[in-house]
Amino acid sequence: MYSAALVSRTTTTMSPDEIHNVGVELIAQLNGEMDAILRAEGLTRGSVAERVQEISRRPDQLYPNTDAGREQILADLNAQTREIVAMMPRAFNTLARAQLEIRRVPPFTEAGAPGGYYQRAALDGSRPGAYFINLRDTAEWPKFTLPTLNYHEGVPGHHWQISIQQESGSIPFIRSAMLGFSAFSEGWGLYAEQLADELGAYQNNRLGRLGYLQSATFRASRLVCDTGLHAKRWTREQAIQSMMQATGDLESSVTTEIERYCVQPGQACAYMIGRQAINRIRQQTTATLGARFDLKRFHDTMLANGAVPLSVLDRVLADWAATQG
């Protein structure tokens, strides 16, 4: 049953062991990069997770847990969005037209709501896209973690990808507005975090880049924990400890994650498997085309076709590469 769930969620034929090993290798690589930043910050004692927790508690990284503090979070996120939108012409020819709003999860639902989620723009343009951030406790959002959330949920992440898909005009309605494949869309969300890094969004924000690496480590840890629970007979407590040691996240938030994986086998694997597939396809296409490779046209082709299974994405971009003279 779990193997079938992985096929459905990742749109690949990767085995539980293959996915588990990808996660283990990525955690080691990403922890090494995080360690370098932490050492540059003067933090040399303790595990990577312990030092990330130390930064998360620093007063300069915390917003006041007040309405004024919540307003400042929203203002900072909007400023970061304006900055990244200005970079988009460097990576895309086709630009999303739908506007993006960043809103607080309504207080009457925040206790049981996730940390953030996206709401696509209306098809007729009457309502902008929006993503909601849960501000029940501002301590859950140290400043260094916010840019990566923004790039994943907003631009160039979910808002950008879904808006371009809806605005395509060249694909059937079922593909522009109805179908969704988590491995593609969540894979794009993680790839968007990486793309922001490549465009220099963290160039003058070393701790912001630490947040990006922590986010990537969290997604890699999902591969390890999901396969651990469902294929390697891990206990709930074993999975919780594994994720805490990999990421430095709080036990309360990690517990919520692990309990989610217990009842949604395979879903947590879609994110990083999708990102790695996009990176592999990009590397292959670059090797095939050499100097003829155009990153803007590569991105345009990927998003204009809408969300597709990863096996289909392989063929779409191979066909595109074959037409590049």
Stockholm file with secondary structure:
# STOCKHOLM 1.0

chainA/1-325         MYSAALVSRTTTTMSPDEIHNVGVELIAQLNGEMDAILRAEGLTRGSVAERVQEISRRPDQLYPNTDAGREQILADLNAQTREIVAMMPRAFNTLARAQLEIRRVPPFTEAGAPGGYYQRAALDGSRPGAYFINLRDTAEWPKFTLPTLNYHEGVPGHHWQISIQQESGSIPFIRSAMLGFSAFSEGWGLYAEQLADELGAYQNNRLGRLGYLQSATFRASRLVCDTGLHAKRWTREQAIQSMMQATGDLESSVTTEIERYCVQPGQACAYMIGRQAINRIRQQTTATLGARFDLKRFHDTMLANGAVPLSVLDRVLADWAATQG
#=GR chainA/1-325 SS CHHHHHHHHHSSCCCHHHHHHHHHHHHHHHHHHHHHHHHHTTCCSSCHHHHHHHHHTCGGGCCCSSHHHHHHHHHHHHHHHHHHHHHGGGTCSSCCCSCEEEEECCTTTGGGSCSEEEECCCTTSSSCEEEEECCSCGGGSCGGGHHHHHHHHSTTTHHHHHHHHHHCSSSCHIIIIICCCHHHHHHHHHHHHHHHHHTTTTTTCHHHHHHHHHHHHHHHHHHHHHHHHHHSCCCHHHHHHHHHHHHCCCHHHHHHHHHHHHHSTTGGGHHHHHHHHHHHHHHHHHHHHGGGCCHHHHHHHHHHTCSCCHHHHHHHHHHHHHTCC
#=GC SS_cons         CHHHHHHHHHSSCCCHHHHHHHHHHHHHHHHHHHHHHHHHTTCCSSCHHHHHHHHHTCGGGCCCSSHHHHHHHHHHHHHHHHHHHHHGGGTCSSCCCSCEEEEECCTTTGGGSCSEEEECCCTTSSSCEEEEECCSCGGGSCGGGHHHHHHHHSTTTHHHHHHHHHHCSSSCHIIIIICCCHHHHHHHHHHHHHHHHHTTTTTTCHHHHHHHHHHHHHHHHHHHHHHHHHHSCCCHHHHHHHHHHHHCCCHHHHHHHHHHHHHSTTGGGHHHHHHHHHHHHHHHHHHHHGGGCCHHHHHHHHHHTCSCCHHHHHHHHHHHHHTCC
//
